[in-house]
């Protein structure tokens, strides 16, 4: 095999072979500096996201190690960093908490199984070159889902924020009602720690945005808890801590391959896959646009799939592209995917050194940090834009948002996608049908849709703006019926087809049927400005046989001249409108 063929082979199945040989020492140094920042940031985020997911805290860190390396090597983005995210964590908790106790060995096994299933689906979609599937999840669905997830995150952390022992499972309203029943049990010391954490986090984010606000907030909350425990004693304050994390690298793990588990998790796996891929590809495209390069959506599917498959065997849970870490990676000057690889390796070293210190991290401080995370998830500017820009997108946003709050969280994604598709089909099923006529006031008597332009008493000219397919045929057929009933004298109908990009078999049959009705009534149907692709579809469907190829024209001038020859001359003789140039020539 020639060398060039070998190179193409390795580039296709091992994408890092394309860019790794081109990495220079300057690129590596820039990636190392960016990686250091990324490794520090993922430490509090990983613990926080694992808490949201109902997983032991260390699993959030493990999910940012091996999966991040695999995704960077087998993806196509230079800046995308994979790992645990808020949305995936919330969906995982929402689905699995109904099947097992959060944090228990059974729960962890289910999470690993879900991760493996998500990876298999992602890999299969990538190998099948179905990267365009994420385009069916509209931006409004993503905005509504993340906003709903943000409210759920905050609600589920109420127990830790206020130091209340309560059940935080169930839907949004269930959690609020449960909290209301336990409101008199609020622990003022835990609440104070949470408020200090929240306040410091907000202050750092506003006045020192370059400093990692999560780290500052968690340090402040931990110091506040230490001070209260020192002054009053742990028995008096009752401040609970996360507990020491194991100072170890990700241990080997195994998902469950039981058929019952796979059946239970299948709907959730599909929902998580759709959202995870949308998140990863959207972030990758946004950063690629800023970096001046392109990504391959199918390759990203493959990279994300392999990363989750690996994560299932290295104690990780569902990982996808992280907006926070990817944005930090880009802003910190990363040049190649090695930055994500270096960050994962540095995270392993950091965990070995500082994991035991998590025993000083109060759960109330974690709750304060997660309140900040939840607030950051709500894209208030984009929500305002959607509310003012489109009623349809507002409906999609609202359905997704309220489904996330009051129904199963994974169902919210399906509900938003389904409504988006329904609204799209509803819009395309009613193409705009415009009546036209030559306007004497325009150059070359161009066609106009103005209501005051005189109409020919024998010929009706319309333009169909949209595709003629099975979904739009009823609407177009009703329009044909109305034209025949209201304007019975206009026995001839000309359709300007330049606004039609697609016609299926049922659409072609509708045109053929209308042509037959017009002929039986003493008139005819004519197609003008038919595009080449449209002509082939009509011809293959037999439509041109029914209407007659002589009734199809490539220009308006040729069409009008030919149609004029078929008009009733006795009516033309009494007509004073002189609609067409041909009328003047023979008048």
URLIN-V447286 format. One record per residue. N is the residue number from 1. RES is the residue in three letters. PHI is phi in whole degrees, 0 to 359 (* if undefined). OMEGA is omega in whole degrees, 0 to 359 (999 if undefined). Layout:
[[N/RES/PHI/OMEGA] [N/RES/PHI/OMEGA]]
This chain:
[[1/UNK/*/181] [2/UNK/296/181] [3/UNK/299/181] [4/UNK/297/178] [5/UNK/294/177] [6/UNK/299/180] [7/UNK/297/179] [8/UNK/296/180] [9/UNK/298/181] [10/UNK/292/178] [11/UNK/293/182] [12/UNK/286/186] [13/UNK/263/177] [14/UNK/229/189] [15/UNK/302/179] [16/UNK/293/177] [17/UNK/292/180] [18/UNK/283/188] [19/UNK/253/185] [20/UNK/300/179] [21/UNK/294/183] [22/UNK/266/181] [23/UNK/288/179] [24/UNK/257/183] [25/UNK/298/178] [26/UNK/295/177] [27/UNK/296/181] [28/UNK/297/179] [29/UNK/295/178] [30/UNK/298/179] [31/UNK/293/179] [32/UNK/296/179] [33/UNK/295/178] [34/UNK/295/181] [35/UNK/295/181] [36/UNK/298/178] [37/UNK/298/181] [38/UNK/296/180] [39/UNK/293/179] [40/UNK/291/183] [41/UNK/291/185] [42/UNK/290/182] [43/UNK/298/178] [44/UNK/290/180] [45/UNK/295/182] [46/UNK/299/178] [47/UNK/295/181] [48/UNK/295/182] [49/UNK/292/176] [50/UNK/297/176] [51/UNK/298/178] [52/UNK/299/184] [53/UNK/284/183] [54/UNK/78/180] [55/UNK/263/170] [56/UNK/305/188] [57/UNK/307/184] [58/UNK/294/182] [59/UNK/292/175] [60/UNK/293/177] [61/UNK/285/179] [62/UNK/300/181] [63/UNK/292/178] [64/UNK/262/182] [65/UNK/256/184] [66/UNK/300/179] [67/UNK/302/180] [68/UNK/295/180] [69/UNK/293/181] [70/UNK/297/181] [71/UNK/297/180] [72/UNK/292/183] [73/UNK/285/186] [74/UNK/253/174] [75/UNK/271/181] [76/UNK/239/181] [77/UNK/273/177] [78/UNK/277/189] [79/UNK/239/183] [80/UNK/294/177] [81/UNK/242/182] [82/UNK/261/180] [83/UNK/164/178] [84/UNK/291/178] [85/UNK/228/182] [86/UNK/296/185] [87/UNK/299/179] [88/UNK/297/179] [89/UNK/293/180] [90/UNK/295/179] [91/UNK/299/180] [92/UNK/300/180] [93/UNK/295/182] [94/UNK/301/183] [95/UNK/277/189] [96/UNK/277/182] [97/UNK/294/177] [98/UNK/279/184] [99/UNK/256/182] [100/UNK/204/179] [101/UNK/286/180] [102/UNK/306/179] [103/UNK/87/181] [104/UNK/281/178] [105/UNK/302/178] [106/UNK/296/179] [107/UNK/296/179] [108/UNK/298/179] [109/UNK/298/177] [110/UNK/297/179] [111/UNK/296/178] [112/UNK/295/179] [113/UNK/295/178] [114/UNK/299/179] [115/UNK/299/179] [116/UNK/298/180] [117/UNK/296/177] [118/UNK/299/179] [119/UNK/298/180] [120/UNK/297/180] [121/UNK/296/180] [122/UNK/298/180] [123/UNK/297/180] [124/UNK/297/179] [125/UNK/295/179] [126/UNK/293/180] [127/UNK/293/178] [128/UNK/277/179] [129/UNK/60/182] [130/UNK/253/181] [131/UNK/298/181] [132/UNK/287/181] [133/UNK/300/183] [134/UNK/293/179] [135/UNK/292/181] [136/UNK/277/173] [137/UNK/263/187] [138/UNK/289/180] [139/UNK/297/180] [140/UNK/295/177] [141/UNK/296/181] [142/UNK/296/181] [143/UNK/296/181] [144/UNK/294/180] [145/UNK/295/182] [146/UNK/294/177] [147/UNK/294/177] [148/UNK/297/178] [149/UNK/298/180] [150/UNK/297/178] [151/UNK/296/179] [152/UNK/294/179] [153/UNK/301/181] [154/UNK/298/181] [155/UNK/296/182] [156/UNK/289/180] [157/UNK/262/179] [158/UNK/301/182] [159/UNK/298/180] [160/UNK/279/181] [161/UNK/297/183] [162/UNK/254/177] [163/UNK/65/183] [164/UNK/253/175] [165/UNK/273/183] [166/UNK/205/177] [167/UNK/277/182] [168/UNK/257/176] [169/UNK/275/178] [170/UNK/94/182] [171/UNK/276/186] [172/UNK/303/183] [173/UNK/291/178] [174/UNK/297/181] [175/UNK/294/180] [176/UNK/297/179] [177/UNK/295/178] [178/UNK/295/178] [179/UNK/295/178] [180/UNK/300/180] [181/UNK/289/181] [182/UNK/250/185] [183/UNK/300/182] [184/UNK/287/182] [185/UNK/264/183] [186/UNK/303/177] [187/UNK/269/184] [188/UNK/295/181] [189/UNK/287/176] [190/UNK/297/179] [191/UNK/297/179] [192/UNK/297/178] [193/UNK/298/180] [194/UNK/295/180] [195/UNK/294/177] [196/UNK/300/179] [197/UNK/301/181] [198/UNK/297/182] [199/UNK/295/180] [200/UNK/295/179] [201/UNK/299/178] [202/UNK/295/182] [203/UNK/297/180] [204/UNK/295/181] [205/UNK/296/182] [206/UNK/278/190] [207/UNK/253/176] [208/UNK/221/188] [209/UNK/297/181] [210/UNK/283/179] [211/UNK/271/180] [212/UNK/300/186] [213/UNK/294/180] [214/UNK/295/180] [215/UNK/295/180] [216/UNK/298/181] [217/UNK/294/181] [218/UNK/291/177] [219/UNK/295/180] [220/UNK/296/179] [221/UNK/295/179] [222/UNK/295/179] [223/UNK/294/178] [224/UNK/297/179] [225/UNK/294/178] [226/UNK/299/180] [227/UNK/296/180] [228/UNK/295/179] [229/UNK/294/180] [230/UNK/291/183] [231/UNK/281/189] [232/UNK/247/182] [233/UNK/94/182] [234/UNK/300/181] [235/UNK/293/180] [236/UNK/283/184] [237/UNK/283/181] [238/UNK/65/181] [239/UNK/276/180] [240/UNK/275/179] [241/UNK/243/180] [242/UNK/294/183] [243/UNK/99/183] [244/UNK/295/176] [245/UNK/270/178] [246/UNK/292/179] [247/UNK/276/184] [248/UNK/212/174] [249/UNK/283/183] [250/UNK/303/178] [251/UNK/285/176] [252/UNK/295/181] [253/UNK/218/181] [254/UNK/213/175] [255/UNK/286/177] [256/UNK/269/179] [257/UNK/251/178] [258/UNK/293/183] [259/UNK/299/179] [260/UNK/298/179] [261/UNK/296/181] [262/UNK/297/178] [263/UNK/295/180] [264/UNK/297/188] [265/UNK/269/186] [266/UNK/303/180] [267/UNK/299/179] [268/UNK/295/180] [269/UNK/299/180] [270/UNK/294/180] [271/UNK/296/180] [272/UNK/297/179] [273/UNK/299/181] [274/UNK/301/183] [275/UNK/289/181] [276/UNK/296/180] [277/UNK/292/177] [278/UNK/299/180] [279/UNK/298/183] [280/UNK/295/183] [281/UNK/292/180] [282/UNK/297/179] [283/UNK/296/180] [284/UNK/300/180] [285/UNK/294/181] [286/UNK/297/180] [287/UNK/289/178] [288/UNK/296/178] [289/UNK/297/179] [290/UNK/288/182] [291/UNK/271/177] [292/UNK/78/176] [293/UNK/218/180] [294/UNK/241/174] [295/UNK/247/177] [296/UNK/257/183] [297/UNK/302/180] [298/UNK/295/179] [299/UNK/293/176] [300/UNK/295/176] [301/UNK/302/181] [302/UNK/297/180] [303/UNK/298/179] [304/UNK/295/179] [305/UNK/297/180] [306/UNK/296/181] [307/UNK/294/179] [308/UNK/286/175] [309/UNK/298/177] [310/UNK/296/180] [311/UNK/300/180] [312/UNK/295/181] [313/UNK/256/178] [314/UNK/232/171] [315/UNK/60/174] [316/UNK/252/171] [317/UNK/241/193] [318/UNK/313/179] [319/UNK/242/175] [320/UNK/207/181] [321/UNK/295/180] [322/UNK/260/181] [323/UNK/295/183] [324/UNK/298/184] [325/UNK/289/178] [326/UNK/293/178] [327/UNK/296/177] [328/UNK/296/179] [329/UNK/301/179] [330/UNK/293/183] [331/UNK/294/181] [332/UNK/281/174] [333/UNK/98/178] [334/UNK/299/182] [335/UNK/244/183] [336/UNK/222/176] [337/UNK/298/178] [338/UNK/300/179] [339/UNK/299/178] [340/UNK/293/178] [341/UNK/294/179] [342/UNK/300/181] [343/UNK/298/179] [344/UNK/295/179] [345/UNK/293/178] [346/UNK/297/178] [347/UNK/299/177] [348/UNK/299/180] [349/UNK/294/181] [350/UNK/298/181] [351/UNK/299/180] [352/UNK/296/185] [353/UNK/268/191] [354/UNK/244/183] [355/UNK/305/181] [356/UNK/299/182] [357/UNK/291/179] [358/UNK/296/178] [359/UNK/295/179] [360/UNK/265/185] [361/UNK/271/181] [362/UNK/288/175] [363/UNK/296/177] [364/UNK/295/177] [365/UNK/294/176] [366/UNK/300/179] [367/UNK/297/177] [368/UNK/298/178] [369/UNK/296/181] [370/UNK/290/171] [371/UNK/297/177] [372/UNK/296/178] [373/UNK/300/181] [374/UNK/298/180] [375/UNK/297/180] [376/UNK/291/180] [377/UNK/286/184] [378/UNK/279/181] [379/UNK/277/187] [380/UNK/296/180] [381/UNK/296/181] [382/UNK/290/176] [383/UNK/298/178] [384/UNK/299/180] [385/UNK/297/180] [386/UNK/295/181] [387/UNK/298/182] [388/UNK/272/190] [389/UNK/270/189] [390/UNK/207/176] [391/UNK/291/180] [392/UNK/296/180] [393/UNK/292/175] [394/UNK/297/178] [395/UNK/296/178] [396/UNK/297/179] [397/UNK/300/183] [398/UNK/294/180] [399/UNK/298/180] [400/UNK/295/182] [401/UNK/298/183] [402/UNK/287/174] [403/UNK/295/178] [404/UNK/296/182] [405/UNK/280/192] [406/UNK/247/177] [407/UNK/237/176] [408/UNK/293/188] [409/UNK/297/180] [410/UNK/294/178] [411/UNK/293/181] [412/UNK/300/179] [413/UNK/295/180] [414/UNK/297/181] [415/UNK/297/179] [416/UNK/295/179] [417/UNK/296/181] [418/UNK/298/180] [419/UNK/294/177] [420/UNK/301/180] [421/UNK/293/179] [422/UNK/298/180] [423/UNK/295/177] [424/UNK/295/179] [425/UNK/295/178] [426/UNK/297/180] [427/UNK/289/181] [428/UNK/284/180] [429/UNK/281/179] [430/UNK/233/179] [431/UNK/298/180] [432/UNK/287/179] [433/UNK/244/188] [434/UNK/244/175] [435/UNK/273/183] [436/UNK/237/174] [437/UNK/198/177] [438/UNK/298/181] [439/UNK/257/181] [440/UNK/299/182] [441/UNK/276/181] [442/UNK/254/178] [443/UNK/303/179] [444/UNK/56/177] [445/UNK/51/180] [446/UNK/299/181] [447/UNK/290/181] [448/UNK/225/177] [449/UNK/258/178] [450/UNK/296/184] [451/UNK/288/183] [452/UNK/269/178] [453/UNK/281/183] [454/UNK/296/181] [455/UNK/254/174] [456/UNK/291/181] [457/UNK/292/183] [458/UNK/246/187] [459/UNK/235/174] [460/UNK/253/180] [461/UNK/244/179] [462/UNK/231/174] [463/UNK/232/178] [464/UNK/258/181] [465/UNK/264/179] [466/UNK/151/182] [467/UNK/283/179] [468/UNK/253/182] [469/UNK/232/188] [470/UNK/305/181] [471/UNK/285/182] [472/UNK/262/183] [473/UNK/302/179] [474/UNK/302/180] [475/UNK/295/181] [476/UNK/292/179] [477/UNK/296/176] [478/UNK/296/178] [479/UNK/296/176] [480/UNK/299/181] [481/UNK/298/180] [482/UNK/296/180] [483/UNK/296/180] [484/UNK/293/182] [485/UNK/283/184] [486/UNK/280/185] [487/UNK/235/185] [488/UNK/297/181] [489/UNK/289/178] [490/UNK/277/185] [491/UNK/284/180] [492/UNK/259/180] [493/UNK/231/176] [494/UNK/251/180] [495/UNK/249/172] [496/UNK/283/188] [497/UNK/262/182] [498/UNK/289/177] [499/UNK/267/181] [500/UNK/256/181] [501/UNK/260/185] [502/UNK/210/174] [503/UNK/224/177] [504/UNK/262/184] [505/UNK/299/181] [506/UNK/291/177] [507/UNK/294/178] [508/UNK/298/179] [509/UNK/293/178] [510/UNK/297/177] [511/UNK/295/180] [512/UNK/297/179] [513/UNK/296/179] [514/UNK/294/178] [515/UNK/298/180] [516/UNK/294/179] [517/UNK/295/179] [518/UNK/296/179] [519/UNK/295/178] [520/UNK/295/178] [521/UNK/271/179] [522/UNK/89/180] [523/UNK/238/181] [524/UNK/192/177] [525/UNK/241/186] [526/UNK/227/178] [527/UNK/247/183] [528/UNK/236/180] [529/UNK/60/179] [530/UNK/279/179] [531/UNK/288/182] [532/UNK/305/180] [533/UNK/296/178] [534/UNK/291/179] [535/UNK/302/181] [536/UNK/297/179] [537/UNK/294/179] [538/UNK/297/181] [539/UNK/292/181] [540/UNK/293/179] [541/UNK/276/180] [542/UNK/82/183] [543/UNK/291/182] [544/UNK/290/177] [545/UNK/293/183] [546/UNK/282/182] [547/UNK/279/185] [548/UNK/89/181] [549/UNK/299/180] [550/UNK/288/179] [551/UNK/261/178] [552/UNK/243/187] [553/UNK/228/182] [554/UNK/267/179] [555/UNK/215/181] [556/UNK/293/182] [557/UNK/299/180] [558/UNK/294/180] [559/UNK/295/181] [560/UNK/296/179] [561/UNK/299/181] [562/UNK/290/181] [563/UNK/293/182] [564/UNK/301/181] [565/UNK/293/184] [566/UNK/261/181] [567/UNK/283/180] [568/UNK/285/184] [569/UNK/294/180] [570/UNK/294/177] [571/UNK/287/179] [572/UNK/299/183] [573/UNK/294/180] [574/UNK/265/182] [575/UNK/274/180] [576/UNK/254/185] [577/UNK/285/182] [578/UNK/52/186] [579/UNK/292/186] [580/UNK/253/177] [581/UNK/299/179] [582/UNK/298/179] [583/UNK/295/180] [584/UNK/292/183] [585/UNK/292/183] [586/UNK/251/184] [587/UNK/286/999]]
